[in-house]
Amino acid sequence: MKYIICVVAIIIFLIIISKKEEKRRMLVWRERIRNAFGEVPEQEYTSEYFKGLQGYYQYKKVTKGDVDDITFNDLDLKNIYMLLNNTESSVGEEYLYYVLRQLRFDKEELLERDKVMEYFTQHEEERIKFQLIMSRLGKLPNLSVFTFMNRMKELKAYGLGQHYFCIGSLLVAFGILAVEPKIGILAVCLTIGNNIYQYYKRKGTVSDYFKILAFIVRLLRSVDELEKQDDPFLRPYVEKMIKVKQDFRYVKKNAKWISCGSSMNGSLLDSILDYERMLFHTDLIKFSRMVKLLNEKNDELVMIYETIGFLESMLAAASFRQLLDFYSKPDLVPGVKPFIEATDLYHPLLDEPVTNSIKEKQNILVTGSNASGKSTFIKTVAINAILSQTIYTSTSHGYRGNYYRVFTSMALRDDIFNNESYYIVEIKSLKRILDAVDEETPILCFVDEVLRGTNTLERIAASAQILRSLSKGYVLCMAATHDIELTYILERYYSNYHFQEEVVDNDVLFDYRLCNGRAQSRNAIKLLGMIGYKQEIIDQATKAANDFLNTGTWETI
């Protein structure tokens, strides 16, 4: 009896310590969450991590609103995503990735997103409570929760006889220990070793699914916690989930067998219960039936996933707004000729960005020297168009334009795996934009140095015709180019803008300000002198350039 009392006392003591440690940890976590809002998120990413984020996006993406891979890479939207991703759970960050990759064309949907962002911005205490619930969900690096949720139906039926045999053999071993201690000790050790071996052998074959199942359990628990929180604003979202949570009673009832030790919170009690699983295989026994039930109720589970993901991704977007120097809510107009009006646009990834404004109903050609700001400007406009139609936020003092499909052809490279040259990759990229043109939804497209992969003569001839084709129909095109010839050839179809620089005291100074008209400076020749070229070369190059501008022909040397 004494031993029993001692064991009970130890267990009670461990539980008390565990609860105190949990409370202390939550206070630390709460302060971290409070301080992180409106700050740059601190998180490590790998290519595998980003691949794991794409499950829900791949499942839900539609062609009409898709920010395709070329555009995503051209605009460095991976870095924009990292700036946005102030989420606490895998559900939130997967849904946020989907949000950034799928443009919306419905004002009511964007206004709902804005409403949630505004609420979380203005109600700090409610926001922190919600984030604490999400933090208990946690993140599963390199895994897509949504993908594995849908893959569970692929798991083959599995008999449980082996697990019951392990439990029975352990009980028999303890029985022998009570009768014959010497033999019993050996039997217990051998049985424990076999049980642990069989446990990890089976668990290794379903480890990823097991992580997802444990995560789903925590997801269902989060619905209960949100219901207890009873936030009036969140109630309509929570009530949708409450209606279906009874379908998962068996999962929740048996949650303790699989979720403890998987929440990654370092709880002492959870660690102790992990040893119970290794010996008695309780989590593996419950695993099979839980998977069957979750597959039967997949639609309801997806609805919970989407509701939680939507709320948390909008909280992350609210944090992003606070991070910005300033922002505006866009004025998006359907069903009119393509146009754009933006005041004080800036690039959200730059530490000290220079703002620029634009107001145009016509296509735009931007000229200027290398590093003058051409590419950054058109990227800035493209990013603002995407952010406006995803998180209803523009990094500007004012943004007005159509609901657009957005395409770019900018940071391309040779495709060595498909044996395609830069030029082939480039013309395929441009053709995908031309093929997407229709009269239903305007296209906003951005091209940087069109056809740079071929010779000057053919580049200018083909570029002029491609850009002319893009100027027709329901398209607003912005193109950056070094080819001044295009500004003359296309002046009926494109408005001309430029960036300029000054060479002062053997240094090049850029102001990064957008100016009207085509570029006039020819500082590329002046730069030759700055690094020591002979004056004769500089003078002859200057004369040849001036002669060409006056006559339209190059003189034979």
Residue pairs with C-beta under 8 A, 6 or more apart in sequence:
14 268
14 269
14 272
15 269
17 268
18 267
18 268
18 269
21 267
21 268
22 265
22 267
25 265
25 266
26 132
29 132
29 135
30 128
30 132
33 88
33 128
33 131
33 132
33 135
34 124
34 128
36 42
36 86
36 319
37 86
37 124
37 127
37 318
37 319
37 322
38 319
38 322
38 323
39 86
39 319
39 323
40 83
40 323
41 82
41 83
41 84
41 85
41 86
41 319
43 82
43 85
45 82
46 142
48 141
48 142
49 141
49 142
50 78
51 142
52 140
52 141
52 142
52 143
52 144
53 93
53 94
53 97
53 144
54 94
54 97
54 144
55 94
55 144
55 145
55 146
55 147
55 148
56 94
56 95
56 97
56 98
56 144
56 146
56 305
56 309
57 94
57 97
57 98
57 101
57 102
58 147
59 146
59 147
59 150
60 98
60 102
61 98
61 101
61 102
62 102
64 105
64 405
64 441
65 102
65 103
65 104
65 105
65 389
65 405
66 101
66 102
66 103
67 77
67 100
67 101
67 102
67 103
67 386
67 406
68 407
68 432
70 407
70 408
70 409
70 412
70 429
70 432
71 77
71 382
71 406
71 407
71 408
72 78
72 101
73 411
74 379
74 382
74 408
74 409
74 410
74 411
74 412
74 446
74 448
75 379
75 382
75 383
75 386
75 408
75 410
76 349
76 379
77 100
77 383
77 386
79 349
80 100
80 348
80 349
80 383
80 387
81 96
81 97
81 100
83 320
83 323
83 348
83 349
84 96
84 100
84 316
84 317
84 319
84 320
84 391
85 93
85 96
85 316
86 315
86 316
86 319
86 320
87 93
87 96
87 134
87 312
87 313
87 315
87 316
88 131
88 134
88 135
88 137
88 138
88 139
88 312
89 134
89 135
89 137
89 138
89 139
89 308
89 312
90 137
90 138
90 139
90 140
90 143
90 145
90 215
91 134
91 137
91 145
91 219
91 305
91 308
91 309
91 312
92 134
92 308
92 309
92 312
92 313
92 315
92 316
93 139
93 313
93 316
94 144
94 145
94 146
94 309
95 305
95 306
95 308
95 309
95 310
95 312
95 313
96 309
96 312
96 313
96 316
96 317
98 309
99 313
99 317
99 390
99 391
100 386
100 390
100 391
102 390
103 386
103 389
103 390
103 403
103 404
103 405
103 406
104 110
104 389
104 390
105 334
105 389
105 403
105 441
107 332
110 332
110 389
110 392
111 392
113 314
113 317
113 391
113 392
114 329
114 392
116 310
116 311
116 314
116 315
116 318
117 314
117 315
117 317
117 318
117 321
117 391
117 392
118 318
119 126
119 233
120 126
120 127
120 130
120 314
120 315
120 318
121 127
121 318
121 321
121 322
123 233
126 229
126 231
126 233
126 234
127 315
127 318
129 229
129 231
130 226
130 229
130 231
130 234
130 311
130 312
130 315
131 315
133 222
133 225
133 226
133 229
134 222
134 308
134 312
136 218
136 221
136 222
136 225
136 263
136 265
137 215
137 218
137 219
137 222
137 308
138 215
138 218
138 263
138 264
140 211
140 212
140 215
143 208
143 211
143 212
145 212
145 215
145 305
146 302
146 305
148 208
148 209
148 211
148 212
149 212
149 216
149 294
149 298
149 301
149 302
149 305
150 298
151 209
152 209
152 212
152 213
152 291
152 294
152 295
153 295
153 298
155 206
155 209
155 291
157 288
158 288
160 284
160 285
160 288
162 198
162 202
163 198
163 202
163 281
163 284
163 285
164 285
166 191
166 194
166 195
166 198
166 199
166 280
166 281
167 280
167 281
169 191
169 194
169 195
170 188
170 191
170 192
170 195
170 279
170 280
172 187
172 191
173 184
173 187
173 188
173 190
173 191
173 192
174 184
174 188
175 184
176 183
176 184
176 187
176 188
177 184
177 185
177 187
177 188
178 184
192 279
195 278
195 279
195 280
195 281
196 278
196 279
198 281
199 277
199 278
199 281
199 284
200 278
202 281
202 284
203 210
203 284
206 287
209 291
210 258
210 283
210 287
211 262
213 258
213 287
213 290
213 291
213 294
214 258
214 259
214 262
214 263
215 262
216 251
216 294
216 301
217 251
217 252
217 255
217 258
217 259
218 259
218 262
218 263
219 304
219 305
219 308
220 245
220 248
220 251
220 252
220 255
220 304
221 252
221 255
221 259
222 308
223 238
223 241
223 242
223 245
223 304
224 245
224 252
226 234
226 238
226 241
227 238
227 242
231 238
234 311
237 307
237 310
237 311
240 303
240 307
241 303
241 304
241 307
241 308
244 297
244 300
244 303
244 304
245 252
245 304
247 297
247 300
248 293
248 294
248 297
248 300
248 301
250 289
250 290
250 293
251 290
251 293
251 294
254 286
254 290
256 273
257 277
257 282
257 283
257 285
257 286
258 283
258 286
258 287
258 290
260 267
260 269
260 270
260 273
260 274
261 267
261 270
261 271
261 273
261 274
261 277
263 270
276 282
277 283
277 284
294 301
314 391
317 391
317 393
320 391
320 393
321 327
321 393
324 348
324 393
324 395
325 346
326 344
326 395
326 397
327 393
327 394
327 395
327 396
328 393
328 394
328 396
328 397
328 398
328 399
329 392
329 393
329 394
330 384
330 388
330 389
330 392
330 393
330 394
330 399
330 400
330 401
331 398
331 399
331 400
331 401
332 388
332 389
332 400
332 401
332 402
332 403
333 400
333 401
333 402
333 403
334 402
334 403
336 402
337 361
338 361
338 401
338 402
338 404
338 442
338 443
338 444
338 474
338 475
338 476
339 360
339 361
339 400
339 401
339 402
339 476
340 358
340 359
340 360
340 381
340 385
340 400
340 401
340 402
340 444
340 476
341 358
341 359
341 360
341 398
341 399
341 400
341 401
342 357
342 358
342 359
342 381
342 384
342 394
342 396
342 398
342 399
342 400
342 401
343 357
343 396
343 397
343 398
343 399
344 355
344 356
344 357
344 396
344 397
344 398
345 355
345 356
345 357
345 358
345 380
345 381
345 384
345 394
345 395
345 396
345 399
346 353
346 354
346 355
346 356
346 380
346 395
346 396
347 353
347 376
347 379
347 380
347 383
347 395
348 383
348 387
348 395
350 376
354 373
354 511
354 512
354 513
355 396
355 397
356 377
356 380
356 512
356 513
356 514
357 514
358 364
358 381
358 497
358 514
360 476
360 495
362 493
362 494
362 495
363 467
363 470
363 471
363 475
363 476
363 477
363 478
363 479
363 493
363 494
363 495
364 477
364 478
364 479
364 494
364 495
364 496
364 497
365 467
365 479
365 480
365 481
365 486
365 487
365 490
365 494
365 495
365 496
365 497
365 518
366 374
366 377
366 378
366 478
366 479
366 480
366 481
366 497
366 498
366 499
366 514
367 374
367 480
367 481
367 482
367 484
367 487
367 496
367 497
367 498
367 499
367 518
367 519
368 374
368 480
368 498
368 499
368 500
368 501
368 519
369 482
369 499
369 501
369 519
369 521
369 523
369 524
371 508
371 510
372 499
372 500
372 501
372 510
372 512
373 499
373 510
373 512
373 513
373 514
374 448
374 480
374 499
375 410
375 448
375 480
376 512
377 480
377 499
377 514
378 410
378 446
378 448
378 478
378 479
378 480
379 410
379 446
380 395
381 446
381 478
382 406
382 408
382 444
382 446
382 478
383 395
384 394
384 395
384 396
384 399
385 401
385 404
385 406
385 444
386 406
387 393
387 394
387 395
388 394
388 399
388 401
389 403
389 404
389 406
401 444
402 442
402 444
402 476
403 441
403 442
404 441
404 442
404 443
404 444
404 476
405 436
405 441
405 442
405 443
405 444
406 443
406 444
406 445
406 446
407 432
407 433
407 436
407 443
407 444
407 445
407 446
408 445
408 446
408 447
408 448
409 426
409 429
409 430
409 433
409 445
409 446
409 447
409 448
409 450
410 446
410 447
410 448
411 448
412 422
412 425
412 426
412 429
413 422
413 425
414 420
414 421
414 422
414 425
415 424
415 425
420 428
421 453
422 452
422 453
423 451
423 453
423 454
425 453
426 450
426 451
426 452
426 453
427 451
430 447
430 450
430 451
430 466
433 443
433 445
433 470
434 466
434 469
434 470
436 443
437 443
437 473
437 474
437 475
438 473
438 474
439 473
439 474
440 474
441 474
442 474
442 475
442 476
443 474
443 475
443 476
444 475
444 476
444 478
445 470
445 475
445 476
445 477
445 478
446 477
446 478
446 479
447 467
447 470
447 477
447 478
447 479
447 480
448 479
448 480
449 480
449 481
449 482
450 459
450 463
450 466
450 467
450 479
450 481
451 458
451 459
451 462
451 463
451 466
452 459
454 462
456 483
459 483
460 483
460 485
460 486
460 489
463 481
463 483
463 486
464 486
464 489
464 490
467 477
467 479
467 486
467 490
467 493
467 494
468 490
468 493
470 477
471 477
471 490
471 493
471 494
477 494
479 486
479 494
481 487
484 518
484 519
486 494
487 494
487 496
487 518
488 518
496 516
496 517
496 518
497 514
497 515
497 516
497 517
498 514
498 515
498 516
498 517
498 518
498 519
498 520
499 510
499 512
499 513
499 514
499 515
499 519
500 511
500 513
500 515
500 519
500 520
500 521
501 508
501 509
501 510
501 511
501 521
501 523
502 508
502 509
502 523
503 509
503 523
503 526
503 527
503 530
506 530
507 530
508 523
508 527
508 530
522 542
522 545
525 538
525 541
525 542
525 545
526 538
528 537
528 538
528 541
529 535
529 538
544 554
544 555
547 554
547 555
548 554
